[in-house]
Each structure stands twice: as C-alpha cells, then as structure tokens.
Amino acid sequence: MDKEFTSLFTLDVNPGQFDAFKALVAEIVAATRQEPGVLTYQYSVSADSQSAHILERYASSAAFVSHVEGTFGGFAERFLSFVAVRSLVIYGDPDAAARKGLDAFGATYMTIFAGFSR
C-alpha cells in the first residue's frame, strides 16, 4: 500500500520579488486544488516576506509525482525565478519515483516512529 507523506520546503524569496511570487502562488494553488491526491498545500511567509514555507501532504507517492510532473511542471521555471530552495524535509516514506524528484532539492528524510494523522 502506498503511504501518504508530508513535505516542508523552506524558501528564500528573492529581494523585491514577493508580490510577483505571491501572484504566481495564487495560480499554482488554484491549479493544485483540483488534484485529489494533494491533501494539504499551504504557503506561509515570514513577517519580512524574505522567507516562505510550503507545507504539502500527499495521499501517495504517485500523487506527488503527478503533481510535480503535471500541475507544478508548468510553473516550475517561473517559480524558481522568484525563490531559492533553502531546505526540504520529508516526513514519511515516499517511494523511489517520488524520492527522485525530492532528491533534486536535497531532501532530508525523517522516519515517523510514533504519532498519528487524521
């Protein structure tokens, strides 16, 4: 059975680019909202708008791969022109296909050993 997993990206927003980044994020969120395998997809920003987080939770590794190769793929170049990925932490156990995409961002994998999710 394919397990869900959560990712937390930390981004550095390029100076003076937050407004353009925020507008692009609105487009990405609207498109991602249509993906049933994306359970959580939230952007947060620091008070000075220089750092942002993306909290994502996927129902399966296949849902993540579909998001990256499909929906997000059309936005990736513009997205990366506004930010630099500082870190990526993964909570859970994505499969090899998902790890291939996550490893491109230097993912750190954390194995869940206790707790629950609803």
RAJOWO-V407705 format. One record per residue. SS is DSSP state (~ for helix, > for strand, _ for the rest). NEAR is the number of other C-alpha atoms within 10 Angstrom. Layout:
BEGIN
ss->SS near->NEAR
ss->SS near->NEAR
END
This chain:
BEGIN
ss->_ near->4
ss->_ near->12
ss->_ near->13
ss->_ near->21
ss->> near->19
ss->> near->21
ss->> near->23
ss->> near->18
ss->> near->18
ss->> near->20
ss->> near->20
ss->> near->17
ss->> near->21
ss->_ near->16
ss->_ near->10
ss->_ near->11
ss->_ near->14
ss->~ near->19
ss->~ near->11
ss->~ near->12
ss->~ near->18
ss->~ near->14
ss->~ near->10
ss->~ near->15
ss->~ near->16
ss->~ near->12
ss->~ near->11
ss->~ near->18
ss->~ near->15
ss->~ near->10
ss->~ near->13
ss->~ near->18
ss->_ near->13
ss->_ near->10
ss->_ near->16
ss->_ near->10
ss->_ near->19
ss->> near->19
ss->> near->16
ss->> near->15
ss->> near->16
ss->> near->12
ss->> near->15
ss->> near->12
ss->> near->17
ss->_ near->9
ss->_ near->8
ss->_ near->8
ss->_ near->16
ss->_ near->16
ss->> near->19
ss->> near->21
ss->> near->20
ss->> near->17
ss->> near->16
ss->> near->18
ss->> near->22
ss->> near->23
ss->_ near->17
ss->_ near->22
ss->~ near->21
ss->~ near->18
ss->~ near->19
ss->~ near->26
ss->~ near->19
ss->~ near->17
ss->~ near->18
ss->~ near->17
ss->~ near->12
ss->~ near->13
ss->~ near->17
ss->~ near->17
ss->~ near->12
ss->~ near->12
ss->_ near->15
ss->~ near->13
ss->~ near->10
ss->~ near->12
ss->~ near->17
ss->~ near->14
ss->~ near->12
ss->~ near->20
ss->> near->20
ss->> near->14
ss->> near->16
ss->> near->15
ss->> near->15
ss->> near->19
ss->> near->18
ss->> near->21
ss->> near->16
ss->_ near->17
ss->_ near->19
ss->_ near->22
ss->_ near->13
ss->~ near->11
ss->~ near->12
ss->~ near->18
ss->~ near->18
ss->~ near->13
ss->~ near->15
ss->~ near->21
ss->~ near->13
ss->_ near->8
ss->_ near->15
ss->_ near->13
ss->_ near->18
ss->> near->14
ss->> near->17
ss->> near->13
ss->_ near->10
ss->_ near->12
ss->_ near->7
ss->_ near->5
ss->_ near->5
ss->_ near->6
ss->_ near->4
ss->_ near->2
END
